[in-house]
């Protein structure tokens, strides 16, 4: 009994990887807060600077031009120099430019600032996924990524409420100045406390290191088979399949996220505070869904795409009913359902990514996938703004988002997570090896 109790206590003991994940979660949270407050501030910025819908859409999209441009270089820097230095510098960089945004009075200068801001945030995704791949065994990476990805939901939710409250009291400029401050503290903490190699971390236990070493041994033969380098990864069809899935999925995600507050204000006539509250609801629902999606992805490893595909299709159906209904109550219900299914699919998708790419080049590989999402993030808000201005309604933009989700689901159908018969590698993605061993 005593041995059993000691064994249970060891299993329940807080591990260093949980602390790493917690700080990464905070970093991601402020990355989303800093980039998303502009969606609430947009009508007021537009009024101050006399911007039409197309110009406002470009202001949302220009961030993603810088974000997409530096995704892959940022990931490669994390693979070469370690995630600690790259992530900490990136956080401090974008936090400074967040605060400066509130001091800008010129539209061209604000466009430039948002572009440079995007360059800073671009280094976070690859670096953070590398950190997860470094500190977490493959069997837990889907769940860890799902937990980290809750900021995709909580970020816009918190941003909507906080930004609406601050703007209502002090104006839109103050919200940017305030939001940039916490990120500087987080960046400094990562610089001084994180370690690129778990073995160098002063608080890591032998038991935790043993888990990671065992995980490495199980996938050692696959690393030889897969080539292990980023150039080899670029030859793998599954990388480009995942990149295209994420592109089309993010056409919808960034269109939905960027224009939802304006939709509620202009189409449904909600007040600023009500818009903040109702804009937050779908993301609070999505917080549960994205963790659940990552968890389900871990449970059905080898068939992770079958968690993503139904979620994407169901999300598209909910979006269709959202813009078809005239009842405000039903709009809120359908937007929450759309968010639940989309974020469930997102959690499942990134579970597939971190379980598939080799840990050695996780930053470069995941950054390549995320780069395509950033390109979608540039295209979608601007295109939706143009559609809204030319058509006079949000209907055509909703149709575009639905079609994009369906295309993402169709591409996901083409992914083969299991090796062909007679494949020389005995362990594969389905077994959670963490290597690309599929064609």
N, C-alpha and C positions, 0 to 999 in steps of 0.2 A: 504493500500500500504506500509506504514511504517513497519507494522508487517511482511509483506511478504519480504521486503528488509532485515530486521533483521534476518528472518529465513534463507534466502538465504546466507547471510554473515556467519552465523554460520555453514551452511553446507559446505561452501567453505573454512572455516578456516583450516589452516595447523594443522594436528593432530600429537600427539606424536608418534603414530604408524608409521607414514610416516618417521619420523626421525630414529626410530629404524630400519625400513626396509632399509633406505639409508646406515646406518653404516654396517648392516649385508651384504648388497650388496657389499660394499667395502671389507669387510673381505673375502667374497667368491671370489671376483675378484682376490685378491692377493693369495688366496689359489690356484686358477687355474693358475695364472701367475707363481707362484713358482714351481708348479708341471709340467707345460707344456713347460717351456723353454728348458727342456732337449730333447724334441722331435726335436727341431731345432738344438740343440748342438750335438745331438747323432752322426752324421757322423764324427764330429771333435773329440769328445771324443773317438769314436771307433778308429780313426786314431792315436790319441795320446797314447792310452793305448793298441793298437794292438788287438782290439776285433773283432770277426766275428759277423755275423748277430744274431746267437743264443745268444751269450754273451751280445750283445746290447739289445736284447729282454728281457733278464733276468734283465738287469739294469732298464728297464722300468717297468717290472712286480714286482720287489721286493718292490717297494713303496706300492703296493696294498696288499702285505702280511701283512705289519704293519698296513695299513689302514683298512683292513678287520678284523684283530685281535682285534683292539681296538674300533671298531664301536659300538658294543652293550654295552661294559663297559662304553664307553664315553657317550652314551645316558643315561644309568642308573645313571651315576654321575650327569648329568644335571637335571634329574628328582629329584634326592635326594638333591643336594646342590644348585640347581638353575643354569640356563644357563649362567648367567653373569660371574661367577668365572671360570667355565669350559671353556667357549669360549675364554675368554681373555688369560688365561694361554696357551691354545692350540695354539693361533695365535703367541704369543711370542715364544713358543717352536719351531714351525716349521720355523719361520722366521730366528731364529738363525742358524738352521741346513741348511737352504737355502744358507746363506752366507758362511758357512763352506764348502759347496760342492765345491766351486770354489778353495779351498785350498788343495784338495785331489789329490794325485798322484798315489794311489794304487787302483786297481780294487776291491779287496776284501773289503778294507776299504770304498770304495764308495758304494758298495752293502750294507754294514752295515749302513752307513749314510742314504741312501735312505729308508731303512727299518724303522729306528728310526724317520725319517722325516714323514713317513706315519702314525706312531703311533700318532704324534702330530696333523696331519690334521684330524684324525679319529673322534675327539670329536666335530668338527664343525657342521656336518650335523644335528645330533640329537639336539644339542643345539640351532641351528638357527631355525629349524622347531618348537621347543618348544616355542621360542620367538615369532614366527608368531602366533602360536596357543594361546599364552598368550595375545598378544596385538591386534589381529585382530578378529572381529566377523566371524563366519563360512561363511557368505555370501560373504566375500572378501578374503578368504584364498587361493582360487585357483588363483586369479589374483595376490595376493601378492607373492605367491610361483613362479608364472610365471615370475614376475619381478625379484625376487631374482635369478631365474634360468637363466636369461640372461647372467650371468657370465659364464655359461657352454659354451656359444657361444663367448662372448666377450673375455673371458680369453684366449682361444687358439688363437683367432684372433690377439689380442694385443701382446700376447707372440710371435707369429710368426714374426710380423713386428719388434717389439722392439729387440727381441733376434737376429734376422738376422742383424739388424743395428749395435748392440753392438759387436756381434761376428766379423762382417766384419771389424770393426774399432780396437777393442781391444783384440779379442780372446774370447773363450767360458768361461773362468774362471771368467772374470770380470762381466759377465751378472748375474751369481749367487750371487756374492758378493753384487752387487747393489740391486738386487730384494729383499733381505732379510730385508732391512732397513725399508720400510714403514709399514710392518706388525707389527713391535714392537710398533710403534706409535698408530696404530689402537687398538692393544690389551690393551694398557694402557688406551686409551679413554673409551673402553667398561668397564674396571674395575672400573673406577672412575665415569662414567656418567650413566651407565645403572642400572635399577632396576629390580629384578626378579618379583616383584609384581607391576602391573601398579598403584595401589593405593599409592605406595611409591614414585612415580615419581613426582618431584616438579612442572612440567609443564603440567601435564595432566589435562584436564578440566572435570567438572562434567558431561558434555554432553557425552564425550568420555567414561567415566566410566559407565554411564547409558547404553550405547550401549552394553558394555561388560557384565554388570550385567543382562540385558534383555536376552542376548544370553545364559547366564548360566542358567537362569530360564527356558528357552524353552527346554533345554536339560537335566534338572535335573532328570526327571522321567526316561530318558534313561540311565543315569549314574547308577541308582539303578538296572535296568534290566541287564546292560552289565557287572556288577561286578566291573568295574573300575580299576582292578589291572592288572599289566603286566602278571602275571601268567594266568589270565583269557584270556587276549588277545592272548597268545600263543596257546590257544585252538581253536581260531577262524580260520576257513579255509581261510577267505579272506586275513589274514595277509600273509599266505604262498603262496597264489595265487599271491599277489602283489610282494612278494619276488622273486618268480620264473620268473615273468614277467620282473622284473628289472634285474635279472641275465642275461637272454637271450638278453634283449635290450642292456645291457652294454657290452656284448660280441662284439656287433657291434660298439657301441659308442667308446669304448676304443681302439678297433682295428683300426677304422677309424681315430680317433684323433691321436693315437700314431705313425702310419705308413704313414699317408698322406704326410708329408714333404719328407720322404725317397722315397716314390713312385714317387713324382714329380721330385726329383733329379735324381734317378737311372733309372726309366722307361721312363720318358719324357724329361730328359736331361736339366732341368731348372737350371739357376744359383741360387746362394744363395738368393739374393735379390728378384728375381722373385718367388722363392719358398715361401719366406716369404709373399709376396703379394698375391699369388694365394692360399696359405694355409689359409690366413685370410678370403678370400671372402666367403666361405661357412658358416663360423661362424657369419659373419656380417648379412648374410641372415637369419641365424638361430635365431639371436637376436629378430627379428620381429616375427618369427614363434613361439618361445617359449612363449612369452607374449600372442600372439593370441591363442595358445593352452590352456593356463591357463584361459583366458577370456571365450573362448568357453566352457571349462569345467564347469565354474560357471554358464553359461547360460543354459546348458542342464543337470544340477544337477539331479542325479537319473539315468542318461544315459551317464555318463562321459566316460565309456569305448568306446562308439561309436565315440568319438573324437580321442581316442588313436589307435584303430584298423586300420582305413583307413590310418592314418599317417604312421604307421609301414609298412603296405603292400606297400604303394606308395614309401616309402624310399627304400625298398628292390628292387623294380622295377628300380628306378633311379640308384642304385648301380650296378645293372646288366648291364645297358646300359653304365655306366661309364667305366667299365673295358673291354667292348666289342668294344668300339670305338677307332680308331687310331688317330683321329683328336684331337689336343691339345685343340682347342676351344670347342669342344663338351665334352671333359673330364671336363673342367672347368664348363660348363653349367650343366652337369649331376651331378657333385659333389655338386653344389649349390642347385639343386633340391633335391638331397638326403638329404642334411643338412636341407632344409626347412621342409620336411615332417617328418624327424626324430625328430627335435627339437619341432615341433608342437606336435608330439605324446608325447614327454617328458613333455612339459608343461601341457598337459591334464592329463598325468599319475600322476604327483605330486599334481595336483588339486584333484584327487581322493584320494590320500593318506592322505593329510591334512584335507580333509572333512570327512574322515572315522574314523581315529584314535581318541580316547579320548584325550582331551587337557592335562589331568593330566599325561598321560604316552606317550605324543607325542614324546618326545626325544627317549625313549626306543623303541617305535614301529617303528618310521621312521628310527632309526638307524639299526634295524633288517632288514628292507627292503633294506636300503642302503648297509648293510654288504654284501648282496648277490651280489650287483653290484660291490663291491670292490673285491670279490672273482673272478668275471668275469674279472675285471680289471687286476688281477694278471695273470689269465690264458691266456687272449686274446693276449696281446703284445708278450709274450714269445712263444705262439703257432704259431702266425703269423710269427715271426722271424724264427722258425724252418721250417715252411712250405715254406717260401721264400728261405731259404738256401737249402733245399732238392729238391725243384721243379725247382728252378732257375727263378721263376716268381711269380707275385702277384695273379695269377688267382685263385688258390685253396683257398687262404685266403679270397678273395672277395666272393667266393661261401659260405664259412663258415659264413661270416657276413650276407649274404642274408638269409640263412637258419635260423639263430638265430632270425632275425626280424620276420620271419613267425611264428616261434614257440611262440614268445612273444605274437603275435596277437591271436594265437589259444588259449593260456592260458587265455587271457583277455576275450575271448568269454564265458568262464565258470563262470565269476564273475556275481553274482546276486546282484545288488545294491538295489533292492526293497525287502521288507519283504514278506514272504509267507502269503497267505490269512489266516486271523484269528490270525495273530501275535498280541500279547498283547500290544506291544509298538506302540503308535500312531505316533511317530516321528521317522524318520530313516535317513539313509545316503542321500536318495533322497531329503529329506527336508532340508539337510544341518545341521543336528543336531551336527555333529562332533563326533558321537559315533558309535561304532561297534554294529550294530543291525541286522546283516545279517548272514546267515549261508551258 
